[in-house]
Amino acid sequence: MKTLTIVGAGISGLVAGVYACRSGWHVVILEKAGNPGGVSTSWKRRGYTFEGGIHWLIGSKPGVPLNDIWTETGALAENNPVYFKDPVYTLLDGNERTSLHRDLRTLSKDFPEDRFFLALMRFHVWCFTFFHTPVQDIFGLKVRHPREFSILEFVKMGPAVLLTPFLMLFSARKYISRFRSRKLRHLLEAVVDPDINALSLIYTLSSFTGGDSGYPEGGSLRMARNMADTFTSLGGEILYRTPALKVLGSGEGGVVVKTQDGEIRSDAVIISADARTAMDKLFESPLQDGWARRMRRNLLTSQCMFIALGVKADLSAYPRCMKIMLRNPLMAGGIEYDSITVNNYSKEAGYAPEGCTTLTAILSGRSYHYWKEARENGTYAALKQQVIEDFIKALQETVPEVEGNVEVTDMATPVTYERYCDTFEGSYMSDWLPGHFACNAPMRYRKGIYFTGQRTAFSGGLPIAAETGRRCVQKLCRDYGVEFVSRS
């Protein structure tokens, strides 16, 4: 039996671990934290659950290729059925509410002045109806359950393939700017970070209109634990609170991974931890390959601040996901925000004590260096507290029930994510800006050492984590002449 060590029990590492175990490898996963999931996780504070990962899951619809990965790895099981939010987002502007439904035709009724460009956007979204994250088998691999890719499937994806280069040329913000209605622009900007390319916006909207992108009950932590349980049931082992310190050697003699408890020798290692961090810290000396130098020079990171509140009030009268226009801008991390997008978990069982509500918000933007400097000069805790107080003050102008009823608060900055997950600049993936192609780490660095996860493909959150984890194990199996097995 071949042996494999995986660094990191994030989603990509768990996917790789399950498929490697099924393919006959003896696998050990080293995880720095005390729970699986990496950045895609949630946690509890005094009876409140704060969802810090999934807000929708592409591939949650049965029948799409990515769904096979989620079911084969146990991510989606009987204990976390998926439900599909509709409306997806609701704009709260003073006393007015406007919603984005999965059926985009409703927008034409609400915004007749933008009927032409809405029809054009619906056409672009329709082009991606049959597009999906590729989940195929690599060339030259022995596979027990091969995936078939028919000519008809390729033809159906043709319109999306032809439209993709056009949508990558400009940002989602520029695409949205064509609409006359300010409310419509703000509503669409809630879907994705408006600074990334327009392809991300259209692809996400197509997943909504196509009946995909649901929310698994129990959120990201239940999903990650399901995957971890599947992995251990196949004979795999996860060593929590055991960070990998160094990766030494590769080739016929195998690979040694140093930990605080000693050394682990295996035939191969998959680095599921952040490749940008790993290439500088995990090897005997920083990697100097061409791809590593390009990544140091050109990598752009997606960063955010995460704010969570436990509110002693029933807020079920408010939408599940609401974008709130602010009367006065909110300053956070050196960035000014004229709106906040708030997730309301009042309808989720077990997320808060009876009669109470969990609220979370993500403030996107590159604030790492702001918070890093604050940590170094001793103002970090005070600045975080000020942001939380300002956020509550801004929120209660639209949700007055919040005033005086916040009993739990929490906030994560990019520095928090760096501390707990060793992600470069505290980012959760690489930014994919218009005209910019991400600098990726090679999935097969050399025989015996492999990378997987967000830095090995174009940006895309959980779908990329899943697909690269699977493909990485296929490259591993091909190198060692092992049959790849995807399911029992």
KOLNURO-853579 format. One record per residue (C-alpha): residue number from 1; residue in one letter; x, y, z. Coordinates in nm, 3 decimals. Layout:
<dotis>
@k NUM	r a	u X	v Y	w Z
...
</dotis>
This chain:
<dotis>
@k 1	r m	u 0.000	v 0.000	w 0.000
@k 2	r k	u 0.134	v 0.343	w -0.101
@k 3	r t	u 0.144	v 0.609	w 0.171
@k 4	r l	u 0.040	v 0.972	w 0.141
@k 5	r t	u 0.060	v 1.273	w 0.370
@k 6	r i	u -0.176	v 1.566	w 0.307
@k 7	r v	u -0.098	v 1.906	w 0.457
@k 8	r g	u -0.427	v 2.076	w 0.550
@k 9	r a	u -0.779	v 1.946	w 0.617
@k 10	r g	u -0.953	v 2.219	w 0.420
@k 11	r i	u -1.211	v 2.126	w 0.158
@k 12	r s	u -0.952	v 2.049	w -0.110
@k 13	r g	u -0.745	v 1.838	w 0.129
@k 14	r l	u -1.050	v 1.642	w 0.241
@k 15	r v	u -1.156	v 1.577	w -0.118
@k 16	r a	u -0.804	v 1.457	w -0.199
@k 17	r g	u -0.798	v 1.241	w 0.113
@k 18	r v	u -1.125	v 1.063	w 0.034
@k 19	r y	u -1.031	v 0.987	w -0.327
@k 20	r a	u -0.679	v 0.875	w -0.231
@k 21	r c	u -0.815	v 0.637	w 0.035
@k 22	r r	u -1.065	v 0.492	w -0.212
@k 23	r s	u -0.780	v 0.440	w -0.457
@k 24	r g	u -0.588	v 0.230	w -0.207
@k 25	r w	u -0.353	v 0.480	w -0.047
@k 26	r h	u -0.286	v 0.494	w 0.325
@k 27	r v	u -0.345	v 0.861	w 0.403
@k 28	r v	u -0.266	v 1.088	w 0.697
@k 29	r i	u -0.388	v 1.450	w 0.700
@k 30	r l	u -0.205	v 1.708	w 0.913
@k 31	r e	u -0.429	v 1.994	w 1.027
@k 32	r k	u -0.318	v 2.300	w 1.224
@k 33	r a	u -0.666	v 2.374	w 1.366
@k 34	r g	u -0.897	v 2.163	w 1.581
@k 35	r n	u -1.167	v 2.125	w 1.314
@k 36	r p	u -1.180	v 2.034	w 0.945
@k 37	r g	u -1.278	v 2.277	w 0.670
@k 38	r g	u -1.001	v 2.537	w 0.671
@k 39	r v	u -1.138	v 2.878	w 0.575
@k 40	r s	u -1.478	v 2.720	w 0.501
@k 41	r t	u -1.596	v 2.677	w 0.857
@k 42	r s	u -1.831	v 2.802	w 1.127
@k 43	r w	u -1.808	v 2.835	w 1.504
@k 44	r k	u -2.024	v 2.888	w 1.812
@k 45	r r	u -2.030	v 3.171	w 2.065
@k 46	r r	u -2.266	v 3.147	w 2.367
@k 47	r g	u -2.532	v 2.952	w 2.178
@k 48	r y	u -2.498	v 3.138	w 1.847
@k 49	r t	u -2.355	v 2.974	w 1.533
@k 50	r f	u -2.154	v 3.204	w 1.307
@k 51	r e	u -2.137	v 3.075	w 0.949
@k 52	r g	u -1.804	v 3.186	w 0.807
@k 53	r g	u -1.791	v 2.976	w 0.493
@k 54	r i	u -2.080	v 2.870	w 0.269
@k 55	r h	u -2.347	v 3.116	w 0.160
@k 56	r w	u -2.443	v 2.908	w -0.141
@k 57	r l	u -2.291	v 2.589	w -0.279
@k 58	r i	u -2.241	v 2.545	w -0.653
@k 59	r g	u -2.294	v 2.180	w -0.731
@k 60	r s	u -2.569	v 2.132	w -0.474
@k 61	r k	u -2.816	v 2.045	w -0.752
@k 62	r p	u -2.829	v 1.672	w -0.835
@k 63	r g	u -2.729	v 1.596	w -1.192
@k 64	r v	u -2.453	v 1.854	w -1.234
@k 65	r p	u -2.099	v 1.707	w -1.246
@k 66	r l	u -1.975	v 1.890	w -0.937
@k 67	r n	u -2.254	v 1.733	w -0.734
@k 68	r d	u -2.087	v 1.396	w -0.790
@k 69	r i	u -1.781	v 1.515	w -0.598
@k 70	r w	u -1.992	v 1.644	w -0.310
@k 71	r t	u -2.185	v 1.317	w -0.283
@k 72	r e	u -1.886	v 1.086	w -0.342
@k 73	r t	u -1.688	v 1.257	w -0.065
@k 74	r g	u -1.986	v 1.262	w 0.173
@k 75	r a	u -2.005	v 1.642	w 0.180
@k 76	r l	u -2.376	v 1.624	w 0.099
@k 77	r a	u -2.556	v 1.352	w 0.291
@k 78	r e	u -2.886	v 1.281	w 0.465
@k 79	r n	u -2.796	v 1.502	w 0.761
@k 80	r n	u -2.758	v 1.821	w 0.554
@k 81	r p	u -3.033	v 1.844	w 0.291
@k 82	r v	u -3.008	v 2.144	w 0.062
@k 83	r y	u -3.267	v 2.418	w 0.036
@k 84	r f	u -3.272	v 2.693	w -0.224
@k 85	r k	u -3.318	v 3.053	w -0.111
@k 86	r d	u -3.554	v 3.269	w -0.315
@k 87	r p	u -3.525	v 3.561	w -0.327
@k 88	r v	u -3.149	v 3.535	w -0.332
@k 89	r y	u -3.091	v 3.896	w -0.227
@k 90	r t	u -3.316	v 4.180	w -0.115
@k 91	r l	u -3.215	v 4.545	w -0.131
@k 92	r l	u -3.330	v 4.753	w 0.166
@k 93	r d	u -3.316	v 5.122	w 0.082
@k 94	r g	u -3.496	v 5.319	w 0.351
@k 95	r n	u -3.849	v 5.175	w 0.366
@k 96	r e	u -3.831	v 5.023	w 0.016
@k 97	r r	u -3.750	v 4.660	w -0.063
@k 98	r t	u -3.645	v 4.519	w -0.400
@k 99	r s	u -3.558	v 4.152	w -0.449
@k 100	r l	u -3.338	v 3.950	w -0.682
@k 101	r h	u -3.522	v 3.625	w -0.755
@k 102	r r	u -3.392	v 3.315	w -0.927
@k 103	r d	u -3.628	v 3.398	w -1.212
@k 104	r l	u -3.457	v 3.707	w -1.353
@k 105	r r	u -3.765	v 3.802	w -1.553
@k 106	r t	u -3.909	v 3.961	w -1.239
@k 107	r l	u -3.646	v 4.235	w -1.269
@k 108	r s	u -3.800	v 4.359	w -1.593
@k 109	r k	u -4.124	v 4.426	w -1.408
@k 110	r d	u -3.948	v 4.612	w -1.127
@k 111	r f	u -3.714	v 4.808	w -1.355
@k 112	r p	u -3.891	v 4.874	w -1.687
@k 113	r e	u -3.642	v 5.148	w -1.778
@k 114	r d	u -3.368	v 4.882	w -1.797
@k 115	r r	u -3.568	v 4.626	w -1.990
@k 116	r f	u -3.326	v 4.615	w -2.286
@k 117	r f	u -3.007	v 4.553	w -2.090
@k 118	r l	u -3.190	v 4.311	w -1.860
@k 119	r a	u -3.289	v 4.108	w -2.166
@k 120	r l	u -2.925	v 4.112	w -2.280
@k 121	r m	u -2.809	v 4.001	w -1.934
@k 122	r r	u -3.064	v 3.718	w -1.933
@k 123	r f	u -2.926	v 3.606	w -2.269
@k 124	r h	u -2.572	v 3.603	w -2.128
@k 125	r v	u -2.694	v 3.408	w -1.827
@k 126	r w	u -2.879	v 3.163	w -2.055
@k 127	r c	u -2.552	v 3.099	w -2.244
@k 128	r f	u -2.410	v 2.958	w -1.920
@k 129	r t	u -2.713	v 2.742	w -1.840
@k 130	r f	u -2.534	v 2.426	w -1.959
@k 131	r f	u -2.187	v 2.533	w -1.849
@k 132	r h	u -2.037	v 2.356	w -1.550
@k 133	r t	u -1.707	v 2.324	w -1.370
@k 134	r p	u -1.516	v 2.058	w -1.567
@k 135	r v	u -1.494	v 1.731	w -1.377
@k 136	r q	u -1.307	v 1.498	w -1.611
@k 137	r d	u -1.039	v 1.230	w -1.601
@k 138	r i	u -0.682	v 1.320	w -1.694
@k 139	r f	u -0.510	v 1.152	w -1.989
@k 140	r g	u -0.320	v 0.830	w -1.932
@k 141	r l	u -0.491	v 0.739	w -1.603
@k 142	r k	u -0.637	v 0.401	w -1.517
@k 143	r v	u -0.988	v 0.474	w -1.384
@k 144	r r	u -1.238	v 0.230	w -1.237
@k 145	r h	u -1.538	v 0.458	w -1.293
@k 146	r p	u -1.448	v 0.674	w -1.595
@k 147	r r	u -1.639	v 0.996	w -1.659
@k 148	r e	u -1.788	v 1.030	w -2.003
@k 149	r f	u -1.785	v 1.365	w -2.183
@k 150	r s	u -2.018	v 1.355	w -2.481
@k 151	r i	u -2.002	v 1.571	w -2.792
@k 152	r l	u -2.354	v 1.692	w -2.711
@k 153	r e	u -2.236	v 1.816	w -2.372
@k 154	r f	u -1.952	v 2.005	w -2.539
@k 155	r v	u -2.190	v 2.160	w -2.794
@k 156	r k	u -2.424	v 2.278	w -2.518
@k 157	r m	u -2.133	v 2.453	w -2.347
@k 158	r g	u -2.033	v 2.623	w -2.673
@k 159	r p	u -2.218	v 2.956	w -2.619
@k 160	r a	u -2.057	v 2.999	w -2.276
@k 161	r v	u -1.711	v 2.918	w -2.411
@k 162	r l	u -1.752	v 3.179	w -2.687
@k 163	r l	u -1.880	v 3.443	w -2.444
@k 164	r t	u -1.614	v 3.386	w -2.178
@k 165	r p	u -1.327	v 3.593	w -2.332
@k 166	r f	u -1.562	v 3.890	w -2.372
@k 167	r l	u -1.682	v 3.879	w -2.011
@k 168	r m	u -1.325	v 3.853	w -1.879
@k 169	r l	u -1.228	v 4.188	w -2.032
@k 170	r f	u -1.409	v 4.410	w -1.782
@k 171	r s	u -1.532	v 4.412	w -1.425
@k 172	r a	u -1.871	v 4.318	w -1.289
@k 173	r r	u -1.904	v 4.679	w -1.180
@k 174	r k	u -1.856	v 4.804	w -1.536
@k 175	r y	u -2.104	v 4.546	w -1.666
@k 176	r i	u -2.362	v 4.656	w -1.408
@k 177	r s	u -2.299	v 5.028	w -1.472
@k 178	r r	u -2.502	v 5.007	w -1.795
@k 179	r f	u -2.823	v 4.989	w -1.596
@k 180	r r	u -3.001	v 5.320	w -1.535
@k 181	r s	u -3.156	v 5.225	w -1.202
@k 182	r r	u -2.932	v 5.287	w -0.901
@k 183	r k	u -3.127	v 5.028	w -0.702
@k 184	r l	u -3.077	v 4.764	w -0.967
@k 185	r r	u -2.704	v 4.835	w -0.978
@k 186	r h	u -2.676	v 4.802	w -0.600
@k 187	r l	u -2.880	v 4.481	w -0.604
@k 188	r l	u -2.661	v 4.312	w -0.865
@k 189	r e	u -2.343	v 4.426	w -0.690
@k 190	r a	u -2.448	v 4.211	w -0.394
@k 191	r v	u -2.401	v 3.891	w -0.598
@k 192	r v	u -2.021	v 3.904	w -0.634
@k 193	r d	u -1.741	v 4.146	w -0.551
@k 194	r p	u -1.800	v 4.405	w -0.826
@k 195	r d	u -1.427	v 4.456	w -0.881
@k 196	r i	u -1.373	v 4.104	w -1.018
@k 197	r n	u -1.449	v 4.021	w -1.380
@k 198	r a	u -1.801	v 4.009	w -1.521
@k 199	r l	u -1.771	v 3.638	w -1.597
@k 200	r s	u -1.805	v 3.563	w -1.225
@k 201	r l	u -2.129	v 3.762	w -1.208
@k 202	r i	u -2.290	v 3.590	w -1.509
@k 203	r y	u -2.177	v 3.243	w -1.404
@k 204	r t	u -2.315	v 3.291	w -1.052
@k 205	r l	u -2.648	v 3.422	w -1.182
@k 206	r s	u -2.671	v 3.123	w -1.416
@k 207	r s	u -2.627	v 2.887	w -1.121
@k 208	r f	u -2.919	v 3.059	w -0.946
@k 209	r t	u -3.149	v 3.054	w -1.249
@k 210	r g	u -3.054	v 2.694	w -1.325
@k 211	r g	u -3.173	v 2.572	w -0.985
@k 212	r d	u -2.826	v 2.525	w -0.837
@k 213	r s	u -2.644	v 2.705	w -0.553
@k 214	r g	u -2.845	v 2.596	w -0.254
@k 215	r y	u -2.752	v 2.604	w 0.113
@k 216	r p	u -2.684	v 2.273	w 0.296
@k 217	r e	u -2.844	v 2.262	w 0.639
@k 218	r g	u -2.580	v 2.292	w 0.909
@k 219	r g	u -2.357	v 2.497	w 0.682
@k 220	r s	u -1.989	v 2.460	w 0.616
@k 221	r l	u -1.880	v 2.291	w 0.939
@k 222	r r	u -2.136	v 2.009	w 0.910
@k 223	r m	u -2.034	v 1.962	w 0.549
@k 224	r a	u -1.663	v 1.951	w 0.639
@k 225	r r	u -1.727	v 1.709	w 0.925
@k 226	r n	u -1.925	v 1.486	w 0.689
@k 227	r m	u -1.622	v 1.475	w 0.460
@k 228	r a	u -1.388	v 1.408	w 0.752
@k 229	r d	u -1.613	v 1.123	w 0.869
@k 230	r t	u -1.615	v 0.974	w 0.518
@k 231	r f	u -1.235	v 0.997	w 0.509
@k 232	r t	u -1.181	v 0.827	w 0.846
@k 233	r s	u -1.440	v 0.558	w 0.764
@k 234	r l	u -1.218	v 0.465	w 0.468
@k 235	r g	u -0.918	v 0.419	w 0.698
@k 236	r g	u -0.770	v 0.769	w 0.677
@k 237	r e	u -0.632	v 0.952	w 0.980
@k 238	r i	u -0.653	v 1.323	w 1.064
@k 239	r l	u -0.402	v 1.464	w 1.313
@k 240	r y	u -0.561	v 1.784	w 1.444
@k 241	r r	u -0.355	v 2.061	w 1.603
@k 242	r t	u -0.054	v 1.917	w 1.420
@k 243	r p	u 0.084	v 2.173	w 1.175
@k 244	r a	u 0.337	v 2.065	w 0.914
@k 245	r l	u 0.664	v 2.247	w 0.979
@k 246	r k	u 0.879	v 2.140	w 0.682
@k 247	r v	u 0.858	v 1.917	w 0.374
@k 248	r l	u 1.189	v 1.746	w 0.300
@k 249	r g	u 1.298	v 1.546	w -0.003
@k 250	r s	u 1.109	v 1.373	w -0.282
@k 251	r g	u 1.161	v 1.095	w -0.534
@k 252	r e	u 1.221	v 0.726	w -0.485
@k 253	r g	u 1.319	v 0.773	w -0.122
@k 254	r g	u 0.984	v 0.929	w -0.041
@k 255	r v	u 0.898	v 1.252	w 0.136
@k 256	r v	u 0.950	v 1.350	w 0.498
@k 257	r v	u 0.715	v 1.595	w 0.669
@k 258	r k	u 0.841	v 1.739	w 0.997
@k 259	r t	u 0.588	v 1.812	w 1.270
@k 260	r q	u 0.612	v 1.920	w 1.633
@k 261	r d	u 0.579	v 1.554	w 1.729
@k 262	r g	u 0.844	v 1.415	w 1.495
@k 263	r e	u 0.873	v 1.315	w 1.131
@k 264	r i	u 0.628	v 1.139	w 0.901
@k 265	r r	u 0.772	v 0.958	w 0.600
@k 266	r s	u 0.548	v 0.872	w 0.306
@k 267	r d	u 0.569	v 0.798	w -0.064
@k 268	r a	u 0.415	v 1.135	w -0.152
@k 269	r v	u 0.276	v 1.455	w -0.006
@k 270	r i	u -0.011	v 1.677	w -0.121
@k 271	r i	u 0.007	v 2.036	w 0.000
@k 272	r s	u -0.351	v 2.152	w 0.041
@k 273	r a	u -0.245	v 2.448	w 0.254
@k 274	r d	u -0.205	v 2.787	w 0.084
@k 275	r a	u 0.061	v 2.733	w -0.185
@k 276	r r	u 0.168	v 3.100	w -0.172
@k 277	r t	u 0.252	v 3.062	w 0.198
@k 278	r a	u 0.391	v 2.711	w 0.158
@k 279	r m	u 0.641	v 2.797	w -0.116
@k 280	r d	u 0.814	v 3.041	w 0.121
@k 281	r k	u 0.780	v 2.862	w 0.455
@k 282	r l	u 0.722	v 2.490	w 0.412
@k 283	r f	u 1.040	v 2.390	w 0.228
@k 284	r e	u 1.405	v 2.397	w 0.341
@k 285	r s	u 1.449	v 2.718	w 0.143
@k 286	r p	u 1.191	v 2.929	w -0.043
@k 287	r l	u 1.108	v 2.789	w -0.387
@k 288	r q	u 1.266	v 2.981	w -0.674
@k 289	r d	u 1.098	v 2.820	w -0.975
@k 290	r g	u 0.960	v 3.048	w -1.245
@k 291	r w	u 0.600	v 3.001	w -1.131
@k 292	r a	u 0.698	v 3.087	w -0.773
@k 293	r r	u 0.870	v 3.410	w -0.879
@k 294	r r	u 0.569	v 3.506	w -1.093
@k 295	r m	u 0.334	v 3.436	w -0.804
@k 296	r r	u 0.536	v 3.653	w -0.567
@k 297	r r	u 0.534	v 3.933	w -0.823
@k 298	r n	u 0.178	v 3.920	w -0.958
@k 299	r l	u -0.057	v 3.749	w -0.713
@k 300	r l	u -0.367	v 3.949	w -0.619
@k 301	r t	u -0.559	v 3.827	w -0.316
@k 302	r s	u -0.929	v 3.828	w -0.225
@k 303	r q	u -0.962	v 3.953	w 0.132
@k 304	r c	u -1.249	v 4.033	w 0.362
@k 305	r m	u -1.355	v 4.132	w 0.711
@k 306	r f	u -1.619	v 3.911	w 0.874
@k 307	r i	u -1.859	v 4.051	w 1.136
@k 308	r a	u -2.104	v 3.839	w 1.335
@k 309	r l	u -2.372	v 3.939	w 1.586
@k 310	r g	u -2.589	v 3.744	w 1.825
@k 311	r v	u -2.911	v 3.944	w 1.862
@k 312	r k	u -3.167	v 3.886	w 2.136
@k 313	r a	u -3.462	v 3.941	w 1.899
@k 314	r d	u -3.661	v 3.747	w 1.642
@k 315	r l	u -3.572	v 3.896	w 1.302
@k 316	r s	u -3.761	v 3.647	w 1.085
@k 317	r a	u -3.961	v 3.933	w 0.931
@k 318	r y	u -3.645	v 4.042	w 0.752
@k 319	r p	u -3.503	v 3.876	w 0.436
@k 320	r r	u -3.251	v 3.594	w 0.461
@k 321	r c	u -2.993	v 3.794	w 0.271
@k 322	r m	u -3.030	v 4.171	w 0.262
@k 323	r k	u -2.817	v 4.443	w 0.111
@k 324	r i	u -2.871	v 4.755	w 0.321
@k 325	r m	u -2.801	v 5.100	w 0.184
@k 326	r l	u -2.645	v 5.317	w 0.454
@k 327	r r	u -2.736	v 5.678	w 0.533
@k 328	r n	u -2.377	v 5.743	w 0.638
@k 329	r p	u -2.073	v 5.551	w 0.508
@k 330	r l	u -1.916	v 5.283	w 0.727
@k 331	r m	u -1.537	v 5.293	w 0.766
@k 332	r a	u -1.370	v 4.957	w 0.826
@k 333	r g	u -1.011	v 4.854	w 0.766
@k 334	r g	u -0.938	v 5.184	w 0.596
@k 335	r i	u -1.215	v 5.122	w 0.339
@k 336	r e	u -1.540	v 5.319	w 0.304
@k 337	r y	u -1.864	v 5.123	w 0.250
@k 338	r d	u -2.193	v 5.278	w 0.139
@k 339	r s	u -2.379	v 4.951	w 0.191
@k 340	r i	u -2.356	v 4.627	w 0.389
@k 341	r t	u -2.477	v 4.282	w 0.289
@k 342	r v	u -2.616	v 4.097	w 0.591
@k 343	r n	u -2.703	v 3.726	w 0.621
@k 344	r n	u -2.998	v 3.664	w 0.851
@k 345	r y	u -3.014	v 3.313	w 1.005
@k 346	r s	u -3.341	v 3.360	w 1.193
@k 347	r k	u -3.504	v 3.081	w 0.990
@k 348	r e	u -3.218	v 2.832	w 1.043
@k 349	r a	u -3.282	v 2.580	w 1.320
@k 350	r g	u -3.016	v 2.570	w 1.588
@k 351	r y	u -2.828	v 2.884	w 1.482
@k 352	r a	u -2.940	v 3.088	w 1.784
@k 353	r p	u -3.124	v 3.045	w 2.115
@k 354	r e	u -3.504	v 3.049	w 2.101
@k 355	r g	u -3.636	v 3.390	w 1.998
@k 356	r c	u -3.288	v 3.515	w 1.902
@k 357	r t	u -3.109	v 3.566	w 1.569
@k 358	r t	u -2.760	v 3.529	w 1.426
@k 359	r l	u -2.651	v 3.795	w 1.176
@k 360	r t	u -2.327	v 3.793	w 0.974
@k 361	r a	u -2.173	v 4.026	w 0.718
@k 362	r i	u -1.872	v 4.013	w 0.489
@k 363	r l	u -1.694	v 4.337	w 0.398
@k 364	r s	u -1.481	v 4.268	w 0.091
@k 365	r g	u -1.165	v 4.463	w 0.017
@k 366	r r	u -0.789	v 4.449	w 0.067
@k 367	r s	u -0.743	v 4.551	w 0.428
@k 368	r y	u -0.464	v 4.311	w 0.529
@k 369	r h	u -0.187	v 4.571	w 0.556
@k 370	r y	u -0.413	v 4.805	w 0.755
@k 371	r w	u -0.482	v 4.535	w 1.013
@k 372	r k	u -0.125	v 4.405	w 1.008
@k 373	r e	u 0.003	v 4.750	w 1.098
@k 374	r a	u -0.264	v 4.779	w 1.370
@k 375	r r	u -0.150	v 4.448	w 1.518
@k 376	r e	u 0.210	v 4.567	w 1.523
@k 377	r n	u 0.141	v 4.908	w 1.677
@k 378	r g	u -0.099	v 4.780	w 1.944
@k 379	r t	u -0.423	v 4.938	w 1.816
@k 380	r y	u -0.570	v 4.619	w 1.668
@k 381	r a	u -0.824	v 4.531	w 1.942
@k 382	r a	u -0.948	v 4.889	w 1.978
@k 383	r l	u -0.993	v 4.933	w 1.601
@k 384	r k	u -1.185	v 4.606	w 1.575
@k 385	r q	u -1.415	v 4.710	w 1.858
@k 386	r q	u -1.476	v 5.046	w 1.689
@k 387	r v	u -1.571	v 4.875	w 1.361
@k 388	r i	u -1.816	v 4.648	w 1.543
@k 389	r e	u -1.978	v 4.943	w 1.721
@k 390	r d	u -2.001	v 5.144	w 1.398
@k 391	r f	u -2.145	v 4.843	w 1.217
@k 392	r i	u -2.417	v 4.796	w 1.480
@k 393	r k	u -2.500	v 5.167	w 1.469
@k 394	r a	u -2.533	v 5.156	w 1.089
@k 395	r l	u -2.738	v 4.836	w 1.096
@k 396	r q	u -2.993	v 4.951	w 1.354
@k 397	r e	u -3.100	v 5.240	w 1.132
@k 398	r t	u -3.266	v 4.980	w 0.906
@k 399	r v	u -3.314	v 4.700	w 1.161
@k 400	r p	u -3.417	v 4.890	w 1.477
@k 401	r e	u -3.469	v 4.567	w 1.675
@k 402	r v	u -3.090	v 4.536	w 1.691
@k 403	r e	u -3.056	v 4.841	w 1.916
@k 404	r g	u -2.978	v 4.739	w 2.273
@k 405	r n	u -3.021	v 4.367	w 2.193
@k 406	r v	u -2.676	v 4.263	w 2.071
@k 407	r e	u -2.542	v 4.017	w 2.328
@k 408	r v	u -2.260	v 3.850	w 2.131
@k 409	r t	u -2.018	v 4.001	w 1.880
@k 410	r d	u -1.727	v 3.860	w 1.683
@k 411	r m	u -1.504	v 3.989	w 1.405
@k 412	r a	u -1.238	v 3.831	w 1.186
@k 413	r t	u -0.991	v 4.032	w 0.979
@k 414	r p	u -0.743	v 3.909	w 0.719
@k 415	r v	u -0.491	v 3.891	w 1.004
@k 416	r t	u -0.729	v 3.648	w 1.181
@k 417	r y	u -0.742	v 3.421	w 0.876
@k 418	r e	u -0.364	v 3.441	w 0.843
@k 419	r r	u -0.324	v 3.336	w 1.206
@k 420	r y	u -0.564	v 3.041	w 1.201
@k 421	r c	u -0.530	v 2.917	w 0.843
@k 422	r d	u -0.184	v 3.038	w 0.728
@k 423	r t	u -0.339	v 3.194	w 0.419
@k 424	r f	u -0.129	v 3.453	w 0.237
@k 425	r e	u -0.243	v 3.802	w 0.336
@k 426	r g	u -0.537	v 3.633	w 0.509
@k 427	r s	u -0.703	v 3.574	w 0.172
@k 428	r y	u -0.955	v 3.302	w 0.088
@k 429	r m	u -0.863	v 3.281	w -0.282
@k 430	r s	u -0.679	v 3.472	w -0.555
@k 431	r d	u -0.849	v 3.772	w -0.712
@k 432	r w	u -0.955	v 3.736	w -1.075
@k 433	r l	u -0.962	v 4.089	w -1.207
@k 434	r p	u -1.049	v 4.193	w -1.564
@k 435	r g	u -0.773	v 4.105	w -1.808
@k 436	r h	u -0.572	v 3.944	w -1.528
@k 437	r f	u -0.477	v 3.577	w -1.527
@k 438	r a	u -0.389	v 3.427	w -1.193
@k 439	r c	u -0.037	v 3.297	w -1.134
@k 440	r n	u -0.089	v 2.937	w -1.027
@k 441	r a	u 0.123	v 2.678	w -0.855
@k 442	r p	u 0.171	v 2.355	w -1.054
@k 443	r m	u -0.051	v 2.073	w -0.932
@k 444	r r	u 0.239	v 1.834	w -0.986
@k 445	r y	u 0.549	v 2.011	w -0.859
@k 446	r r	u 0.753	v 1.697	w -0.909
@k 447	r k	u 0.692	v 1.329	w -0.848
@k 448	r g	u 0.617	v 1.295	w -0.480
@k 449	r i	u 0.520	v 1.658	w -0.414
@k 450	r y	u 0.184	v 1.800	w -0.527
@k 451	r f	u -0.022	v 2.113	w -0.469
@k 452	r t	u -0.399	v 2.148	w -0.464
@k 453	r g	u -0.653	v 2.417	w -0.376
@k 454	r q	u -0.716	v 2.781	w -0.458
@k 455	r r	u -0.367	v 2.871	w -0.582
@k 456	r t	u -0.358	v 2.591	w -0.844
@k 457	r a	u -0.641	v 2.708	w -1.072
@k 458	r f	u -0.841	v 3.019	w -1.159
@k 459	r s	u -1.038	v 3.157	w -0.867
@k 460	r g	u -1.369	v 2.998	w -0.781
@k 461	r g	u -1.415	v 2.914	w -0.414
@k 462	r l	u -1.549	v 2.572	w -0.316
@k 463	r p	u -1.594	v 2.435	w -0.673
@k 464	r i	u -1.224	v 2.491	w -0.740
@k 465	r a	u -1.129	v 2.338	w -0.406
@k 466	r a	u -1.328	v 2.025	w -0.490
@k 467	r e	u -1.220	v 1.988	w -0.853
@k 468	r t	u -0.849	v 2.045	w -0.788
@k 469	r g	u -0.851	v 1.800	w -0.497
@k 470	r r	u -0.989	v 1.529	w -0.724
@k 471	r r	u -0.759	v 1.611	w -1.017
@k 472	r c	u -0.453	v 1.623	w -0.793
@k 473	r v	u -0.515	v 1.267	w -0.674
@k 474	r q	u -0.555	v 1.159	w -1.036
@k 475	r k	u -0.208	v 1.300	w -1.116
@k 476	r l	u -0.073	v 1.124	w -0.807
@k 477	r c	u -0.228	v 0.791	w -0.909
@k 478	r r	u -0.097	v 0.821	w -1.266
@k 479	r d	u 0.257	v 0.887	w -1.140
@k 480	r y	u 0.254	v 0.577	w -0.920
@k 481	r g	u 0.059	v 0.345	w -1.150
@k 482	r v	u -0.239	v 0.325	w -0.914
@k 483	r e	u -0.599	v 0.287	w -1.032
@k 484	r f	u -0.816	v 0.587	w -0.946
@k 485	r v	u -1.140	v 0.491	w -0.770
@k 486	r s	u -1.405	v 0.758	w -0.717
@k 487	r r	u -1.678	v 0.567	w -0.537
@k 488	r s	u -1.739	v 0.244	w -0.347
</dotis>
